[in-house]
Amino acid sequence: MCMVSVDIPNEVLYDTHMSNAEAADFARKMVALGYYTQNQLSIGYCAKIAGLSEEDFIVFLGRHGIGIFDRLTEEELMRDIANA
């Protein structure tokens, strides 16, 4: 897996009351969310990036107002079901 580094000012961590680990977790989840909402990666890949199971990533999407069936064509949905 590739490692990407992001510099976050200490003031941001202080203002958000986040530890380094919490900020890293937040960043991973937001990157995964971005990839998914831009239709760049599958739920499976995004879940791996976010450090979540696919089921937990789907719940995470729901908490952010993103439905998984809104983005799939009927063909894509049938393919995903066949690959499950």
PDB file of N, CA, C and O in Angstrom, chain B, residues numbered from 101:
ATOM      1  N   MET B 101       0.853  -1.180   0.000  1.00  0.00           N
ATOM      2  CA  MET B 101       0.000   0.000   0.000  1.00  0.00           C
ATOM      3  C   MET B 101       0.895   1.238   0.000  1.00  0.00           C
ATOM      4  O   MET B 101       1.962   1.239   0.614  1.00  0.00           O
ATOM      5  N   CYS B 102       0.467   2.267  -0.674  1.00  0.00           N
ATOM      6  CA  CYS B 102       1.195   3.526  -0.783  1.00  0.00           C
ATOM      7  C   CYS B 102       0.951   4.384   0.458  1.00  0.00           C
ATOM      8  O   CYS B 102      -0.150   4.390   1.009  1.00  0.00           O
ATOM      9  N   MET B 103       1.972   5.099   0.890  1.00  0.00           N
ATOM     10  CA  MET B 103       1.846   6.003   2.029  1.00  0.00           C
ATOM     11  C   MET B 103       1.880   7.433   1.504  1.00  0.00           C
ATOM     12  O   MET B 103       2.784   7.801   0.753  1.00  0.00           O
ATOM     13  N   VAL B 104       0.897   8.238   1.897  1.00  0.00           N
ATOM     14  CA  VAL B 104       0.821   9.641   1.508  1.00  0.00           C
ATOM     15  C   VAL B 104       0.885  10.471   2.778  1.00  0.00           C
ATOM     16  O   VAL B 104       0.246  10.139   3.777  1.00  0.00           O
ATOM     17  N   SER B 105       1.648  11.539   2.742  1.00  0.00           N
ATOM     18  CA  SER B 105       1.814  12.399   3.912  1.00  0.00           C
ATOM     19  C   SER B 105       1.143  13.748   3.669  1.00  0.00           C
ATOM     20  O   SER B 105       1.256  14.324   2.587  1.00  0.00           O
ATOM     21  N   VAL B 106       0.444  14.242   4.687  1.00  0.00           N
ATOM     22  CA  VAL B 106      -0.223  15.537   4.606  1.00  0.00           C
ATOM     23  C   VAL B 106       0.212  16.363   5.808  1.00  0.00           C
ATOM     24  O   VAL B 106       0.148  15.895   6.945  1.00  0.00           O
ATOM     25  N   ASP B 107       0.648  17.577   5.559  1.00  0.00           N
ATOM     26  CA  ASP B 107       1.016  18.475   6.652  1.00  0.00           C
ATOM     27  C   ASP B 107      -0.221  19.221   7.134  1.00  0.00           C
ATOM     28  O   ASP B 107      -0.912  19.876   6.353  1.00  0.00           O
ATOM     29  N   ILE B 108      -0.485  19.113   8.421  1.00  0.00           N
ATOM     30  CA  ILE B 108      -1.615  19.806   9.037  1.00  0.00           C
ATOM     31  C   ILE B 108      -1.052  20.687  10.142  1.00  0.00           C
ATOM     32  O   ILE B 108      -0.352  20.196  11.027  1.00  0.00           O
ATOM     33  N   PRO B 109      -1.346  21.975  10.103  1.00  0.00           N
ATOM     34  CA  PRO B 109      -0.826  22.865  11.139  1.00  0.00           C
ATOM     35  C   PRO B 109      -1.266  22.414  12.536  1.00  0.00           C
ATOM     36  O   PRO B 109      -2.391  21.951  12.727  1.00  0.00           O
ATOM     37  N   ASN B 110      -0.377  22.555  13.485  1.00  0.00           N
ATOM     38  CA  ASN B 110      -0.689  22.187  14.871  1.00  0.00           C
ATOM     39  C   ASN B 110      -1.930  22.905  15.382  1.00  0.00           C
ATOM     40  O   ASN B 110      -2.687  22.359  16.184  1.00  0.00           O
ATOM     41  N   GLU B 111      -2.134  24.136  14.911  1.00  0.00           N
ATOM     42  CA  GLU B 111      -3.298  24.905  15.351  1.00  0.00           C
ATOM     43  C   GLU B 111      -4.612  24.215  14.955  1.00  0.00           C
ATOM     44  O   GLU B 111      -5.599  24.278  15.688  1.00  0.00           O
ATOM     45  N   VAL B 112      -4.610  23.564  13.802  1.00  0.00           N
ATOM     46  CA  VAL B 112      -5.814  22.855  13.356  1.00  0.00           C
ATOM     47  C   VAL B 112      -6.118  21.705  14.308  1.00  0.00           C
ATOM     48  O   VAL B 112      -7.264  21.513  14.715  1.00  0.00           O
ATOM     49  N   LEU B 113      -5.095  20.946  14.659  1.00  0.00           N
ATOM     50  CA  LEU B 113      -5.298  19.848  15.603  1.00  0.00           C
ATOM     51  C   LEU B 113      -5.763  20.382  16.954  1.00  0.00           C
ATOM     52  O   LEU B 113      -6.634  19.796  17.595  1.00  0.00           O
ATOM     53  N   TYR B 114      -5.187  21.478  17.372  1.00  0.00           N
ATOM     54  CA  TYR B 114      -5.590  22.076  18.647  1.00  0.00           C
ATOM     55  C   TYR B 114      -7.050  22.535  18.583  1.00  0.00           C
ATOM     56  O   TYR B 114      -7.838  22.240  19.482  1.00  0.00           O
ATOM     57  N   ASP B 115      -7.404  23.255  17.518  1.00  0.00           N
ATOM     58  CA  ASP B 115      -8.765  23.795  17.390  1.00  0.00           C
ATOM     59  C   ASP B 115      -9.824  22.704  17.244  1.00  0.00           C
ATOM     60  O   ASP B 115     -10.957  22.873  17.694  1.00  0.00           O
ATOM     61  N   THR B 116      -9.459  21.589  16.619  1.00  0.00           N
ATOM     62  CA  THR B 116     -10.419  20.497  16.420  1.00  0.00           C
ATOM     63  C   THR B 116     -10.359  19.460  17.538  1.00  0.00           C
ATOM     64  O   THR B 116     -11.136  18.506  17.553  1.00  0.00           O
ATOM     65  N   HIS B 117      -9.439  19.654  18.462  1.00  0.00           N
ATOM     66  CA  HIS B 117      -9.255  18.721  19.586  1.00  0.00           C
ATOM     67  C   HIS B 117      -8.960  17.306  19.096  1.00  0.00           C
ATOM     68  O   HIS B 117      -9.427  16.327  19.679  1.00  0.00           O
ATOM     69  N   MET B 118      -8.179  17.208  18.019  1.00  0.00           N
ATOM     70  CA  MET B 118      -7.815  15.906  17.457  1.00  0.00           C
ATOM     71  C   MET B 118      -6.369  15.574  17.780  1.00  0.00           C
ATOM     72  O   MET B 118      -5.497  16.442  17.796  1.00  0.00           O
ATOM     73  N   SER B 119      -6.141  14.296  18.035  1.00  0.00           N
ATOM     74  CA  SER B 119      -4.770  13.805  18.144  1.00  0.00           C
ATOM     75  C   SER B 119      -4.252  13.551  16.730  1.00  0.00           C
ATOM     76  O   SER B 119      -5.013  13.614  15.764  1.00  0.00           O
ATOM     77  N   ASN B 120      -2.968  13.268  16.612  1.00  0.00           N
ATOM     78  CA  ASN B 120      -2.411  12.941  15.296  1.00  0.00           C
ATOM     79  C   ASN B 120      -3.120  11.726  14.706  1.00  0.00           C
ATOM     80  O   ASN B 120      -3.433  11.707  13.515  1.00  0.00           O
ATOM     81  N   ALA B 121      -3.373  10.721  15.528  1.00  0.00           N
ATOM     82  CA  ALA B 121      -4.039   9.501  15.055  1.00  0.00           C
ATOM     83  C   ALA B 121      -5.462   9.798  14.595  1.00  0.00           C
ATOM     84  O   ALA B 121      -5.906   9.263  13.579  1.00  0.00           O
ATOM     85  N   GLU B 122      -6.175  10.637  15.324  1.00  0.00           N
ATOM     86  CA  GLU B 122      -7.543  11.000  14.936  1.00  0.00           C
ATOM     87  C   GLU B 122      -7.551  11.789  13.628  1.00  0.00           C
ATOM     88  O   GLU B 122      -8.425  11.591  12.783  1.00  0.00           O
ATOM     89  N   ALA B 123      -6.578  12.682  13.465  1.00  0.00           N
ATOM     90  CA  ALA B 123      -6.486  13.461  12.231  1.00  0.00           C
ATOM     91  C   ALA B 123      -6.161  12.554  11.046  1.00  0.00           C
ATOM     92  O   ALA B 123      -6.710  12.735   9.960  1.00  0.00           O
ATOM     93  N   ALA B 124      -5.276  11.583  11.247  1.00  0.00           N
ATOM     94  CA  ALA B 124      -4.940  10.640  10.177  1.00  0.00           C
ATOM     95  C   ALA B 124      -6.159   9.805   9.801  1.00  0.00           C
ATOM     96  O   ALA B 124      -6.410   9.571   8.619  1.00  0.00           O
ATOM     97  N   ASP B 125      -6.914   9.357  10.796  1.00  0.00           N
ATOM     98  CA  ASP B 125      -8.130   8.579  10.553  1.00  0.00           C
ATOM     99  C   ASP B 125      -9.155   9.412   9.787  1.00  0.00           C
ATOM    100  O   ASP B 125      -9.774   8.933   8.837  1.00  0.00           O
ATOM    101  N   PHE B 126      -9.327  10.658  10.208  1.00  0.00           N
ATOM    102  CA  PHE B 126     -10.250  11.575   9.540  1.00  0.00           C
ATOM    103  C   PHE B 126      -9.835  11.780   8.084  1.00  0.00           C
ATOM    104  O   PHE B 126     -10.673  11.735   7.183  1.00  0.00           O
ATOM    105  N   ALA B 127      -8.543  12.006   7.858  1.00  0.00           N
ATOM    106  CA  ALA B 127      -8.042  12.241   6.499  1.00  0.00           C
ATOM    107  C   ALA B 127      -8.272  11.023   5.611  1.00  0.00           C
ATOM    108  O   ALA B 127      -8.706  11.163   4.467  1.00  0.00           O
ATOM    109  N   ARG B 128      -7.982   9.823   6.131  1.00  0.00           N
ATOM    110  CA  ARG B 128      -8.210   8.601   5.345  1.00  0.00           C
ATOM    111  C   ARG B 128      -9.671   8.473   4.939  1.00  0.00           C
ATOM    112  O   ARG B 128      -9.981   8.159   3.790  1.00  0.00           O
ATOM    113  N   LYS B 129     -10.560   8.717   5.886  1.00  0.00           N
ATOM    114  CA  LYS B 129     -11.992   8.590   5.597  1.00  0.00           C
ATOM    115  C   LYS B 129     -12.459   9.638   4.591  1.00  0.00           C
ATOM    116  O   LYS B 129     -13.274   9.338   3.719  1.00  0.00           O
ATOM    117  N   MET B 130     -11.956  10.848   4.702  1.00  0.00           N
ATOM    118  CA  MET B 130     -12.372  11.899   3.772  1.00  0.00           C
ATOM    119  C   MET B 130     -11.819  11.664   2.370  1.00  0.00           C
ATOM    120  O   MET B 130     -12.492  11.960   1.383  1.00  0.00           O
ATOM    121  N   VAL B 131     -10.605  11.138   2.273  1.00  0.00           N
ATOM    122  CA  VAL B 131     -10.052  10.793   0.959  1.00  0.00           C
ATOM    123  C   VAL B 131     -10.908   9.704   0.319  1.00  0.00           C
ATOM    124  O   VAL B 131     -11.248   9.791  -0.861  1.00  0.00           O
ATOM    125  N   ALA B 132     -11.252   8.687   1.091  1.00  0.00           N
ATOM    126  CA  ALA B 132     -12.104   7.606   0.580  1.00  0.00           C
ATOM    127  C   ALA B 132     -13.463   8.147   0.153  1.00  0.00           C
ATOM    128  O   ALA B 132     -13.987   7.769  -0.894  1.00  0.00           O
ATOM    129  N   LEU B 133     -14.028   9.026   0.961  1.00  0.00           N
ATOM    130  CA  LEU B 133     -15.318   9.637   0.636  1.00  0.00           C
ATOM    131  C   LEU B 133     -15.222  10.414  -0.678  1.00  0.00           C
ATOM    132  O   LEU B 133     -16.119  10.331  -1.518  1.00  0.00           O
ATOM    133  N   GLY B 134     -14.152  11.157  -0.851  1.00  0.00           N
ATOM    134  CA  GLY B 134     -13.944  11.918  -2.082  1.00  0.00           C
ATOM    135  C   GLY B 134     -13.830  11.025  -3.303  1.00  0.00           C
ATOM    136  O   GLY B 134     -14.455  11.284  -4.331  1.00  0.00           O
ATOM    137  N   TYR B 135     -13.031   9.974  -3.190  1.00  0.00           N
ATOM    138  CA  TYR B 135     -12.908   9.034  -4.308  1.00  0.00           C
ATOM    139  C   TYR B 135     -14.264   8.430  -4.658  1.00  0.00           C
ATOM    140  O   TYR B 135     -14.607   8.304  -5.834  1.00  0.00           O
ATOM    141  N   TYR B 136     -15.033   8.057  -3.640  1.00  0.00           N
ATOM    142  CA  TYR B 136     -16.326   7.422  -3.900  1.00  0.00           C
ATOM    143  C   TYR B 136     -17.311   8.403  -4.531  1.00  0.00           C
ATOM    144  O   TYR B 136     -17.977   8.065  -5.509  1.00  0.00           O
ATOM    145  N   THR B 137     -17.410   9.608  -3.984  1.00  0.00           N
ATOM    146  CA  THR B 137     -18.396  10.563  -4.496  1.00  0.00           C
ATOM    147  C   THR B 137     -18.051  11.051  -5.901  1.00  0.00           C
ATOM    148  O   THR B 137     -18.927  11.522  -6.627  1.00  0.00           O
ATOM    149  N   GLN B 138     -16.792  10.942  -6.283  1.00  0.00           N
ATOM    150  CA  GLN B 138     -16.393  11.319  -7.640  1.00  0.00           C
ATOM    151  C   GLN B 138     -16.389  10.120  -8.591  1.00  0.00           C
ATOM    152  O   GLN B 138     -15.896  10.202  -9.716  1.00  0.00           O
ATOM    153  N   ASN B 139     -16.951   9.006  -8.113  1.00  0.00           N
ATOM    154  CA  ASN B 139     -17.049   7.778  -8.922  1.00  0.00           C
ATOM    155  C   ASN B 139     -15.698   7.304  -9.441  1.00  0.00           C
ATOM    156  O   ASN B 139     -15.604   6.792 -10.556  1.00  0.00           O
ATOM    157  N   GLN B 140     -14.654   7.474  -8.638  1.00  0.00           N
ATOM    158  CA  GLN B 140     -13.324   7.057  -9.066  1.00  0.00           C
ATOM    159  C   GLN B 140     -12.965   5.657  -8.591  1.00  0.00           C
ATOM    160  O   GLN B 140     -12.188   4.963  -9.246  1.00  0.00           O
ATOM    161  N   LEU B 141     -13.522   5.232  -7.456  1.00  0.00           N
ATOM    162  CA  LEU B 141     -13.193   3.917  -6.909  1.00  0.00           C
ATOM    163  C   LEU B 141     -14.438   3.232  -6.382  1.00  0.00           C
ATOM    164  O   LEU B 141     -15.445   3.875  -6.085  1.00  0.00           O
ATOM    165  N   SER B 142     -14.351   1.924  -6.274  1.00  0.00           N
ATOM    166  CA  SER B 142     -15.460   1.123  -5.759  1.00  0.00           C
ATOM    167  C   SER B 142     -15.584   1.264  -4.243  1.00  0.00           C
ATOM    168  O   SER B 142     -14.692   1.783  -3.572  1.00  0.00           O
ATOM    169  N   ILE B 143     -16.698   0.793  -3.735  1.00  0.00           N
ATOM    170  CA  ILE B 143     -16.897   0.777  -2.286  1.00  0.00           C
ATOM    171  C   ILE B 143     -15.797  -0.037  -1.614  1.00  0.00           C
ATOM    172  O   ILE B 143     -15.293   0.347  -0.559  1.00  0.00           O
ATOM    173  N   GLY B 144     -15.427  -1.155  -2.221  1.00  0.00           N
ATOM    174  CA  GLY B 144     -14.392  -2.015  -1.637  1.00  0.00           C
ATOM    175  C   GLY B 144     -13.063  -1.311  -1.475  1.00  0.00           C
ATOM    176  O   GLY B 144     -12.455  -1.362  -0.405  1.00  0.00           O
ATOM    177  N   TYR B 145     -12.602  -0.649  -2.537  1.00  0.00           N
ATOM    178  CA  TYR B 145     -11.335   0.077  -2.449  1.00  0.00           C
ATOM    179  C   TYR B 145     -11.435   1.244  -1.471  1.00  0.00           C
ATOM    180  O   TYR B 145     -10.516   1.486  -0.689  1.00  0.00           O
ATOM    181  N   CYS B 146     -12.540   1.956  -1.519  1.00  0.00           N
ATOM    182  CA  CYS B 146     -12.711   3.094  -0.612  1.00  0.00           C
ATOM    183  C   CYS B 146     -12.752   2.633   0.839  1.00  0.00           C
ATOM    184  O   CYS B 146     -12.212   3.301   1.720  1.00  0.00           O
ATOM    185  N   ALA B 147     -13.387   1.500   1.085  1.00  0.00           N
ATOM    186  CA  ALA B 147     -13.427   0.957   2.444  1.00  0.00           C
ATOM    187  C   ALA B 147     -12.015   0.653   2.932  1.00  0.00           C
ATOM    188  O   ALA B 147     -11.682   0.937   4.083  1.00  0.00           O
ATOM    189  N   LYS B 148     -11.179   0.074   2.063  1.00  0.00           N
ATOM    190  CA  LYS B 148      -9.791  -0.218   2.443  1.00  0.00           C
ATOM    191  C   LYS B 148      -9.040   1.062   2.777  1.00  0.00           C
ATOM    192  O   LYS B 148      -8.322   1.122   3.775  1.00  0.00           O
ATOM    193  N   ILE B 149      -9.205   2.081   1.948  1.00  0.00           N
ATOM    194  CA  ILE B 149      -8.533   3.361   2.203  1.00  0.00           C
ATOM    195  C   ILE B 149      -8.984   3.930   3.545  1.00  0.00           C
ATOM    196  O   ILE B 149      -8.169   4.438   4.315  1.00  0.00           O
ATOM    197  N   ALA B 150     -10.283   3.844   3.819  1.00  0.00           N
ATOM    198  CA  ALA B 150     -10.840   4.401   5.054  1.00  0.00           C
ATOM    199  C   ALA B 150     -10.504   3.563   6.278  1.00  0.00           C
ATOM    200  O   ALA B 150     -10.695   4.015   7.407  1.00  0.00           O
ATOM    201  N   GLY B 151     -10.008   2.353   6.071  1.00  0.00           N
ATOM    202  CA  GLY B 151      -9.710   1.474   7.197  1.00  0.00           C
ATOM    203  C   GLY B 151     -10.965   0.868   7.807  1.00  0.00           C
ATOM    204  O   GLY B 151     -11.005   0.578   9.003  1.00  0.00           O
ATOM    205  N   LEU B 152     -11.990   0.678   6.980  1.00  0.00           N
ATOM    206  CA  LEU B 152     -13.276   0.154   7.439  1.00  0.00           C
ATOM    207  C   LEU B 152     -13.644  -1.090   6.636  1.00  0.00           C
ATOM    208  O   LEU B 152     -13.123  -1.319   5.545  1.00  0.00           O
ATOM    209  N   SER B 153     -14.549  -1.887   7.199  1.00  0.00           N
ATOM    210  CA  SER B 153     -15.133  -2.967   6.410  1.00  0.00           C
ATOM    211  C   SER B 153     -16.057  -2.322   5.376  1.00  0.00           C
ATOM    212  O   SER B 153     -16.414  -1.151   5.508  1.00  0.00           O
ATOM    213  N   GLU B 154     -16.440  -3.073   4.362  1.00  0.00           N
ATOM    214  CA  GLU B 154     -17.363  -2.521   3.364  1.00  0.00           C
ATOM    215  C   GLU B 154     -18.681  -2.121   4.020  1.00  0.00           C
ATOM    216  O   GLU B 154     -19.245  -1.072   3.707  1.00  0.00           O
ATOM    217  N   GLU B 155     -19.161  -2.955   4.923  1.00  0.00           N
ATOM    218  CA  GLU B 155     -20.413  -2.645   5.619  1.00  0.00           C
ATOM    219  C   GLU B 155     -20.292  -1.347   6.413  1.00  0.00           C
ATOM    220  O   GLU B 155     -21.184  -0.500   6.363  1.00  0.00           O
ATOM    221  N   ASP B 156     -19.192  -1.192   7.142  1.00  0.00           N
ATOM    222  CA  ASP B 156     -19.002   0.031   7.927  1.00  0.00           C
ATOM    223  C   ASP B 156     -18.823   1.252   7.028  1.00  0.00           C
ATOM    224  O   ASP B 156     -19.248   2.351   7.383  1.00  0.00           O
ATOM    225  N   PHE B 157     -18.195   1.067   5.863  1.00  0.00           N
ATOM    226  CA  PHE B 157     -18.041   2.187   4.940  1.00  0.00           C
ATOM    227  C   PHE B 157     -19.393   2.617   4.388  1.00  0.00           C
ATOM    228  O   PHE B 157     -19.640   3.810   4.214  1.00  0.00           O
ATOM    229  N   ILE B 158     -20.264   1.663   4.114  1.00  0.00           N
ATOM    230  CA  ILE B 158     -21.610   1.990   3.643  1.00  0.00           C
ATOM    231  C   ILE B 158     -22.363   2.773   4.711  1.00  0.00           C
ATOM    232  O   ILE B 158     -23.074   3.727   4.396  1.00  0.00           O
ATOM    233  N   VAL B 159     -22.212   2.373   5.973  1.00  0.00           N
ATOM    234  CA  VAL B 159     -22.831   3.119   7.082  1.00  0.00           C
ATOM    235  C   VAL B 159     -22.236   4.528   7.143  1.00  0.00           C
ATOM    236  O   VAL B 159     -22.966   5.503   7.323  1.00  0.00           O
ATOM    237  N   PHE B 160     -20.920   4.636   6.994  1.00  0.00           N
ATOM    238  CA  PHE B 160     -20.230   5.926   6.982  1.00  0.00           C
ATOM    239  C   PHE B 160     -20.780   6.821   5.872  1.00  0.00           C
ATOM    240  O   PHE B 160     -21.021   8.009   6.086  1.00  0.00           O
ATOM    241  N   LEU B 161     -20.976   6.243   4.685  1.00  0.00           N
ATOM    242  CA  LEU B 161     -21.556   7.013   3.583  1.00  0.00           C
ATOM    243  C   LEU B 161     -22.941   7.522   3.956  1.00  0.00           C
ATOM    244  O   LEU B 161     -23.266   8.685   3.717  1.00  0.00           O
ATOM    245  N   GLY B 162     -23.751   6.656   4.540  1.00  0.00           N
ATOM    246  CA  GLY B 162     -25.102   7.045   4.947  1.00  0.00           C
ATOM    247  C   GLY B 162     -25.101   8.183   5.943  1.00  0.00           C
ATOM    248  O   GLY B 162     -25.950   9.072   5.880  1.00  0.00           O
ATOM    249  N   ARG B 163     -24.149   8.159   6.866  1.00  0.00           N
ATOM    250  CA  ARG B 163     -24.046   9.237   7.863  1.00  0.00           C
ATOM    251  C   ARG B 163     -23.697  10.570   7.214  1.00  0.00           C
ATOM    252  O   ARG B 163     -23.940  11.635   7.780  1.00  0.00           O
ATOM    253  N   HIS B 164     -23.125  10.492   6.020  1.00  0.00           N
ATOM    254  CA  HIS B 164     -22.772  11.704   5.279  1.00  0.00           C
ATOM    255  C   HIS B 164     -23.774  11.995   4.164  1.00  0.00           C
ATOM    256  O   HIS B 164     -23.503  12.788   3.262  1.00  0.00           O
ATOM    257  N   GLY B 165     -24.929  11.346   4.238  1.00  0.00           N
ATOM    258  CA  GLY B 165     -26.005  11.624   3.290  1.00  0.00           C
ATOM    259  C   GLY B 165     -25.788  11.076   1.894  1.00  0.00           C
ATOM    260  O   GLY B 165     -26.379  11.570   0.934  1.00  0.00           O
ATOM    261  N   ILE B 166     -24.950  10.064   1.772  1.00  0.00           N
ATOM    262  CA  ILE B 166     -24.640   9.504   0.462  1.00  0.00           C
ATOM    263  C   ILE B 166     -25.227   8.099   0.377  1.00  0.00           C
ATOM    264  O   ILE B 166     -24.862   7.214   1.150  1.00  0.00           O
ATOM    265  N   GLY B 167     -26.128   7.911  -0.560  1.00  0.00           N
ATOM    266  CA  GLY B 167     -26.722   6.601  -0.787  1.00  0.00           C
ATOM    267  C   GLY B 167     -25.917   5.819  -1.806  1.00  0.00           C
ATOM    268  O   GLY B 167     -25.426   6.386  -2.782  1.00  0.00           O
ATOM    269  N   ILE B 168     -25.779   4.529  -1.587  1.00  0.00           N
ATOM    270  CA  ILE B 168     -24.959   3.737  -2.512  1.00  0.00           C
ATOM    271  C   ILE B 168     -25.701   3.382  -3.790  1.00  0.00           C
ATOM    272  O   ILE B 168     -25.067   3.148  -4.819  1.00  0.00           O
ATOM    273  N   PHE B 169     -27.020   3.336  -3.753  1.00  0.00           N
ATOM    274  CA  PHE B 169     -27.761   2.943  -4.942  1.00  0.00           C
ATOM    275  C   PHE B 169     -28.017   4.118  -5.878  1.00  0.00           C
ATOM    276  O   PHE B 169     -28.406   3.918  -7.028  1.00  0.00           O
ATOM    277  N   ASP B 170     -27.806   5.330  -5.402  1.00  0.00           N
ATOM    278  CA  ASP B 170     -28.010   6.514  -6.231  1.00  0.00           C
ATOM    279  C   ASP B 170     -26.980   6.607  -7.349  1.00  0.00           C
ATOM    280  O   ASP B 170     -27.243   7.222  -8.382  1.00  0.00           O
ATOM    281  N   ARG B 171     -25.829   6.013  -7.158  1.00  0.00           N
ATOM    282  CA  ARG B 171     -24.715   6.178  -8.078  1.00  0.00           C
ATOM    283  C   ARG B 171     -24.585   5.051  -9.091  1.00  0.00           C
ATOM    284  O   ARG B 171     -23.814   5.159 -10.044  1.00  0.00           O
ATOM    285  N   LEU B 172     -25.321   3.987  -8.898  1.00  0.00           N
ATOM    286  CA  LEU B 172     -25.165   2.829  -9.762  1.00  0.00           C
ATOM    287  C   LEU B 172     -26.232   2.779 -10.847  1.00  0.00           C
ATOM    288  O   LEU B 172     -27.411   3.037 -10.603  1.00  0.00           O
ATOM    289  N   THR B 173     -25.788   2.443 -12.041  1.00  0.00           N
ATOM    290  CA  THR B 173     -26.758   2.128 -13.078  1.00  0.00           C
ATOM    291  C   THR B 173     -27.279   0.723 -12.792  1.00  0.00           C
ATOM    292  O   THR B 173     -26.706   0.003 -11.974  1.00  0.00           O
ATOM    293  N   GLU B 174     -28.344   0.335 -13.450  1.00  0.00           N
ATOM    294  CA  GLU B 174     -28.879  -1.015 -13.243  1.00  0.00           C
ATOM    295  C   GLU B 174     -27.826  -2.068 -13.591  1.00  0.00           C
ATOM    296  O   GLU B 174     -27.701  -3.078 -12.898  1.00  0.00           O
ATOM    297  N   GLU B 175     -27.078  -1.833 -14.653  1.00  0.00           N
ATOM    298  CA  GLU B 175     -26.028  -2.775 -15.066  1.00  0.00           C
ATOM    299  C   GLU B 175     -24.947  -2.904 -13.993  1.00  0.00           C
ATOM    300  O   GLU B 175     -24.513  -4.011 -13.674  1.00  0.00           O
ATOM    301  N   GLU B 176     -24.515  -1.771 -13.438  1.00  0.00           N
ATOM    302  CA  GLU B 176     -23.493  -1.800 -12.393  1.00  0.00           C
ATOM    303  C   GLU B 176     -24.004  -2.512 -11.147  1.00  0.00           C
ATOM    304  O   GLU B 176     -23.272  -3.281 -10.523  1.00  0.00           O
ATOM    305  N   LEU B 177     -25.251  -2.258 -10.786  1.00  0.00           N
ATOM    306  CA  LEU B 177     -25.838  -2.909  -9.621  1.00  0.00           C
ATOM    307  C   LEU B 177     -25.879  -4.419  -9.818  1.00  0.00           C
ATOM    308  O   LEU B 177     -25.527  -5.169  -8.908  1.00  0.00           O
ATOM    309  N   MET B 178     -26.302  -4.870 -10.986  1.00  0.00           N
ATOM    310  CA  MET B 178     -26.371  -6.305 -11.258  1.00  0.00           C
ATOM    311  C   MET B 178     -24.973  -6.935 -11.250  1.00  0.00           C
ATOM    312  O   MET B 178     -24.801  -8.056 -10.772  1.00  0.00           O
ATOM    313  N   ARG B 179     -23.986  -6.223 -11.773  1.00  0.00           N
ATOM    314  CA  ARG B 179     -22.609  -6.720 -11.755  1.00  0.00           C
ATOM    315  C   ARG B 179     -22.099  -6.822 -10.325  1.00  0.00           C
ATOM    316  O   ARG B 179     -21.460  -7.811  -9.967  1.00  0.00           O
ATOM    317  N   ASP B 180     -22.375  -5.809  -9.500  1.00  0.00           N
ATOM    318  CA  ASP B 180     -21.953  -5.848  -8.098  1.00  0.00           C
ATOM    319  C   ASP B 180     -22.612  -7.003  -7.358  1.00  0.00           C
ATOM    320  O   ASP B 180     -21.968  -7.675  -6.553  1.00  0.00           O
ATOM    321  N   ILE B 181     -23.883  -7.235  -7.626  1.00  0.00           N
ATOM    322  CA  ILE B 181     -24.584  -8.346  -6.978  1.00  0.00           C
ATOM    323  C   ILE B 181     -23.965  -9.673  -7.413  1.00  0.00           C
ATOM    324  O   ILE B 181     -23.779 -10.572  -6.592  1.00  0.00           O
ATOM    325  N   ALA B 182     -23.650  -9.796  -8.691  1.00  0.00           N
ATOM    326  CA  ALA B 182     -23.045 -11.029  -9.205  1.00  0.00           C
ATOM    327  C   ALA B 182     -21.663 -11.269  -8.614  1.00  0.00           C
ATOM    328  O   ALA B 182     -21.260 -12.417  -8.429  1.00  0.00           O
ATOM    329  N   ASN B 183     -20.931 -10.194  -8.315  1.00  0.00           N
ATOM    330  CA  ASN B 183     -19.577 -10.312  -7.768  1.00  0.00           C
ATOM    331  C   ASN B 183     -19.552 -10.439  -6.254  1.00  0.00           C
ATOM    332  O   ASN B 183     -18.490 -10.657  -5.671  1.00  0.00           O
ATOM    333  N   ALA B 184     -20.696 -10.306  -5.615  1.00  0.00           N
ATOM    334  CA  ALA B 184     -20.739 -10.348  -4.142  1.00  0.00           C
ATOM    335  C   ALA B 184     -20.468 -11.739  -3.620  1.00  0.00           C
ATOM    336  O   ALA B 184     -20.466 -11.954  -2.407  1.00  0.00           O
TER     337      ALA B 184
END
